[in-house]
Amino acid sequence: MRIPLTAGQAVTIHGWLQPKETLSWVDVLGNPTLTFSFLVSQTRIPVELLHRLQPDINAWVSASRVRLEDIPALTLWGAHPLRDLNADLGDLIHMEWPACVLCRAGVTYADLVDAGMTHDSMGLFGFTLREWGSLGFGPADAERLQASALARLFNLTPADVCKCLR
Protein backbone atom coordinates (compact mmCIF):
# COMPACT_ATOMS: atom_id res chain seq x y z
CA MET A 1 0.00 0.00 0.00
CA ARG A 2 1.22 3.46 -0.89
CA ILE A 3 -0.29 6.81 -0.02
CA PRO A 4 0.09 9.93 -2.16
CA LEU A 5 2.26 12.83 -1.01
CA THR A 6 2.22 16.49 -1.88
CA ALA A 7 5.44 17.96 -3.24
CA GLY A 8 6.26 19.46 0.17
CA GLN A 9 5.59 16.18 1.96
CA ALA A 10 7.72 14.29 -0.57
CA VAL A 11 10.70 16.58 -0.02
CA THR A 12 10.29 16.55 3.78
CA ILE A 13 10.15 12.75 3.86
CA HIS A 14 12.41 11.64 1.04
CA GLY A 15 14.69 14.68 0.63
CA TRP A 16 15.48 17.03 -2.24
CA LEU A 17 17.54 14.58 -4.24
CA GLN A 18 15.10 11.68 -4.38
CA PRO A 19 11.60 12.95 -3.67
CA LYS A 20 8.99 10.27 -4.30
CA GLU A 21 5.34 11.09 -4.80
CA THR A 22 4.22 8.28 -2.50
CA LEU A 23 4.94 6.83 0.92
CA SER A 24 4.91 3.11 1.64
CA TRP A 25 5.17 1.18 4.89
CA VAL A 26 8.60 -0.04 3.71
CA ASP A 27 9.66 3.64 3.51
CA VAL A 28 8.49 4.17 7.09
CA LEU A 29 10.34 1.09 8.30
CA GLY A 30 13.48 2.20 6.50
CA ASN A 31 13.69 5.59 8.17
CA PRO A 32 13.57 5.76 11.99
CA THR A 33 12.62 9.44 11.92
CA LEU A 34 9.31 8.61 10.25
CA THR A 35 7.31 8.21 13.42
CA PHE A 36 3.56 8.64 13.64
CA SER A 37 4.04 11.95 15.43
CA PHE A 38 6.48 13.25 12.81
CA LEU A 39 4.25 12.21 9.92
CA VAL A 40 1.22 13.91 11.45
CA SER A 41 2.78 17.06 12.88
CA GLN A 42 5.70 17.81 10.53
CA THR A 43 4.37 16.57 7.22
CA ARG A 44 0.67 17.03 7.95
CA ILE A 45 -0.31 13.69 6.47
CA PRO A 46 -3.92 13.06 7.50
CA VAL A 47 -4.39 10.35 10.11
CA GLU A 48 -6.84 8.59 7.77
CA LEU A 49 -4.10 8.15 5.17
CA LEU A 50 -1.68 6.80 7.77
CA HIS A 51 -4.35 4.32 8.83
CA ARG A 52 -4.74 3.25 5.22
CA LEU A 53 -0.93 2.95 4.95
CA GLN A 54 -0.76 0.61 7.98
CA PRO A 55 -4.01 -0.34 9.72
CA ASP A 56 -2.35 -2.72 12.20
CA ILE A 57 -1.45 -0.91 15.45
CA ASN A 58 0.86 -3.78 16.39
CA ALA A 59 2.99 -3.06 13.32
CA TRP A 60 3.36 0.58 14.40
CA VAL A 61 4.25 -0.52 17.94
CA SER A 62 6.68 -3.24 16.84
CA ALA A 63 8.47 -0.74 14.61
CA SER A 64 8.64 1.77 17.50
CA ARG A 65 6.81 4.32 15.38
CA VAL A 66 4.10 5.21 17.94
CA ARG A 67 4.38 6.37 21.52
CA LEU A 68 1.95 6.69 24.38
CA GLU A 69 1.62 10.42 23.63
CA ASP A 70 0.06 9.49 20.27
CA ILE A 71 -2.94 7.69 21.82
CA PRO A 72 -5.41 10.58 21.38
CA ALA A 73 -4.78 10.50 17.61
CA LEU A 74 -4.90 6.70 17.28
CA THR A 75 -8.66 6.21 17.55
CA LEU A 76 -8.91 4.77 14.02
CA TRP A 77 -6.60 1.95 15.13
CA GLY A 78 -8.53 1.32 18.35
CA ALA A 79 -5.22 1.58 20.20
CA HIS A 80 -5.51 0.82 23.91
CA PRO A 81 -2.72 2.36 25.98
CA LEU A 82 -2.51 -0.48 28.51
CA ARG A 83 -2.79 -3.44 26.14
CA ASP A 84 -1.21 -2.11 22.95
CA LEU A 85 1.45 0.28 24.25
CA ASN A 86 2.20 -1.48 27.55
CA ALA A 87 1.48 1.64 29.59
CA ASP A 88 1.04 1.32 33.32
CA LEU A 89 -1.12 3.23 35.75
CA GLY A 90 1.63 5.75 36.47
CA ASP A 91 2.00 6.46 32.75
CA LEU A 92 -1.70 7.22 32.42
CA ILE A 93 -1.73 9.47 35.46
CA HIS A 94 1.33 11.29 34.14
CA MET A 95 -0.33 11.93 30.77
CA GLU A 96 -3.09 13.94 32.50
CA TRP A 97 -5.57 13.07 29.77
CA PRO A 98 -9.22 13.93 30.35
CA ALA A 99 -11.56 10.99 30.88
CA CYS A 100 -12.96 11.40 27.36
CA VAL A 101 -9.55 10.54 25.87
CA LEU A 102 -9.38 7.35 27.93
CA CYS A 103 -12.95 6.51 26.87
CA ARG A 104 -12.11 6.98 23.18
CA ALA A 105 -9.07 4.73 23.68
CA GLY A 106 -11.32 2.04 25.15
CA VAL A 107 -9.96 2.29 28.70
CA THR A 108 -12.47 1.32 31.37
CA TYR A 109 -12.60 1.58 35.14
CA ALA A 110 -12.11 -2.21 35.24
CA ASP A 111 -8.96 -1.86 33.10
CA LEU A 112 -7.57 0.68 35.56
CA VAL A 113 -8.36 -1.55 38.54
CA ASP A 114 -6.68 -4.46 36.75
CA ALA A 115 -3.65 -2.21 36.24
CA GLY A 116 -3.44 -1.68 40.00
CA MET A 117 -5.59 1.37 40.65
CA THR A 118 -6.90 1.71 44.21
CA HIS A 119 -9.26 4.25 45.73
CA ASP A 120 -6.16 6.16 46.82
CA SER A 121 -4.76 6.39 43.30
CA MET A 122 -8.18 7.19 41.80
CA GLY A 123 -7.86 10.72 43.12
CA LEU A 124 -4.64 11.23 41.14
CA PHE A 125 -6.63 11.27 37.90
CA GLY A 126 -8.68 14.26 39.02
CA PHE A 127 -11.88 13.01 37.40
CA THR A 128 -15.38 13.94 38.49
CA LEU A 129 -17.94 11.31 39.43
CA ARG A 130 -19.59 11.78 36.04
CA GLU A 131 -16.25 11.17 34.30
CA TRP A 132 -15.64 8.04 36.36
CA GLY A 133 -19.14 6.93 35.37
CA SER A 134 -18.22 7.39 31.70
CA LEU A 135 -15.34 4.96 32.28
CA GLY A 136 -17.71 2.35 33.70
CA PHE A 137 -17.53 3.13 37.42
CA GLY A 138 -20.96 2.07 38.62
CA PRO A 139 -23.00 1.64 41.80
CA ALA A 140 -21.54 -1.82 42.43
CA ASP A 141 -18.03 -0.35 42.28
CA ALA A 142 -19.02 2.47 44.63
CA GLU A 143 -20.45 -0.03 47.11
CA ARG A 144 -17.07 -1.78 47.26
CA LEU A 145 -15.39 1.43 48.43
CA GLN A 146 -15.50 2.70 51.99
CA ALA A 147 -17.67 5.71 52.77
CA SER A 148 -14.56 7.71 53.71
CA ALA A 149 -13.00 7.02 50.31
CA LEU A 150 -16.14 8.15 48.49
CA ALA A 151 -16.31 11.28 50.63
CA ARG A 152 -12.68 12.07 49.88
CA LEU A 153 -13.02 11.41 46.15
CA PHE A 154 -16.41 12.96 45.46
CA ASN A 155 -17.45 14.80 48.63
CA LEU A 156 -20.64 12.70 48.64
CA THR A 157 -22.19 10.00 50.80
CA PRO A 158 -22.30 6.45 49.43
CA ALA A 159 -26.06 6.78 48.86
CA ASP A 160 -25.61 10.01 46.88
CA VAL A 161 -22.80 8.50 44.80
CA CYS A 162 -25.03 5.55 43.90
CA LYS A 163 -27.93 7.87 43.01
CA CYS A 164 -25.69 9.85 40.68
CA LEU A 165 -24.46 6.72 38.95
CA ARG A 166 -27.88 5.26 38.13
C-alpha positions in Angstrom: 0.0 0.0 0.0 1.2 3.5 -0.9 -0.3 6.8 0.0 0.1 9.9 -2.2 2.3 12.8 -1.0 2.2 16.5 -1.9 5.4 18.0 -3.2 6.3 19.5 0.2 5.6 16.2 2.0 7.7 14.3 -0.6 10.7 16.6 0.0 10.3 16.5 3.8 10.1 12.7 3.9 12.4 11.6 1.0 14.7 14.7 0.6 15.5 17.0 -2.2 17.5 14.6 -4.2 15.1 11.7 -4.4 11.6 12.9 -3.7 9.0 10.3 -4.3 5.3 11.1 -4.8 4.2 8.3 -2.5 4.9 6.8 0.9 4.9 3.1 1.6 5.2 1.2 4.9 8.6 0.0 3.7 9.7 3.6 3.5 8.5 4.2 7.1 10.3 1.1 8.3 13.5 2.2 6.5 13.7 5.6 8.2 13.6 5.8 12.0 12.6 9.4 11.9 9.3 8.6 10.2 7.3 8.2 13.4 3.6 8.6 13.6 4.0 11.9 15.4 6.5 13.2 12.8 4.2 12.2 9.9 1.2 13.9 11.5 2.8 17.1 12.9 5.7 17.8 10.5 4.4 16.6 7.2 0.7 17.0 7.9 -0.3 13.7 6.5 -3.9 13.1 7.5 -4.4 10.3 10.1 -6.8 8.6 7.8 -4.1 8.1 5.2 -1.7 6.8 7.8 -4.3 4.3 8.8 -4.7 3.3 5.2 -0.9 2.9 5.0 -0.8 0.6 8.0 -4.0 -0.3 9.7 -2.3 -2.7 12.2 -1.5 -0.9 15.5 0.9 -3.8 16.4 3.0 -3.1 13.3 3.4 0.6 14.4 4.2 -0.5 17.9 6.7 -3.2 16.8 8.5 -0.7 14.6 8.6 1.8 17.5 6.8 4.3 15.4 4.1 5.2 17.9 4.4 6.4 21.5 2.0 6.7 24.4 1.6 10.4 23.6 0.1 9.5 20.3 -2.9 7.7 21.8 -5.4 10.6 21.4 -4.8 10.5 17.6 -4.9 6.7 17.3 -8.7 6.2 17.6 -8.9 4.8 14.0 -6.6 2.0 15.1 -8.5 1.3 18.3 -5.2 1.6 20.2 -5.5 0.8 23.9 -2.7 2.4 26.0 -2.5 -0.5 28.5 -2.8 -3.4 26.1 -1.2 -2.1 23.0 1.4 0.3 24.3 2.2 -1.5 27.5 1.5 1.6 29.6 1.0 1.3 33.3 -1.1 3.2 35.8 1.6 5.8 36.5 2.0 6.5 32.8 -1.7 7.2 32.4 -1.7 9.5 35.5 1.3 11.3 34.1 -0.3 11.9 30.8 -3.1 13.9 32.5 -5.6 13.1 29.8 -9.2 13.9 30.3 -11.6 11.0 30.9 -13.0 11.4 27.4 -9.5 10.5 25.9 -9.4 7.4 27.9 -12.9 6.5 26.9 -12.1 7.0 23.2 -9.1 4.7 23.7 -11.3 2.0 25.2 -10.0 2.3 28.7 -12.5 1.3 31.4 -12.6 1.6 35.1 -12.1 -2.2 35.2 -9.0 -1.9 33.1 -7.6 0.7 35.6 -8.4 -1.5 38.5 -6.7 -4.5 36.8 -3.6 -2.2 36.2 -3.4 -1.7 40.0 -5.6 1.4 40.7 -6.9 1.7 44.2 -9.3 4.2 45.7 -6.2 6.2 46.8 -4.8 6.4 43.3 -8.2 7.2 41.8 -7.9 10.7 43.1 -4.6 11.2 41.1 -6.6 11.3 37.9 -8.7 14.3 39.0 -11.9 13.0 37.4 -15.4 13.9 38.5 -17.9 11.3 39.4 -19.6 11.8 36.0 -16.3 11.2 34.3 -15.6 8.0 36.4 -19.1 6.9 35.4 -18.2 7.4 31.7 -15.3 5.0 32.3 -17.7 2.4 33.7 -17.5 3.1 37.4 -21.0 2.1 38.6 -23.0 1.6 41.8 -21.5 -1.8 42.4 -18.0 -0.3 42.3 -19.0 2.5 44.6 -20.5 0.0 47.1 -17.1 -1.8 47.3 -15.4 1.4 48.4 -15.5 2.7 52.0 -17.7 5.7 52.8 -14.6 7.7 53.7 -13.0 7.0 50.3 -16.1 8.2 48.5 -16.3 11.3 50.6 -12.7 12.1 49.9 -13.0 11.4 46.2 -16.4 13.0 45.5 -17.5 14.8 48.6 -20.6 12.7 48.6 -22.2 10.0 50.8 -22.3 6.5 49.4 -26.1 6.8 48.9 -25.6 10.0 46.9 -22.8 8.5 44.8 -25.0 5.6 43.9 -27.9 7.9 43.0 -25.7 9.9 40.7 -24.5 6.7 38.9 -27.9 5.3 38.1 
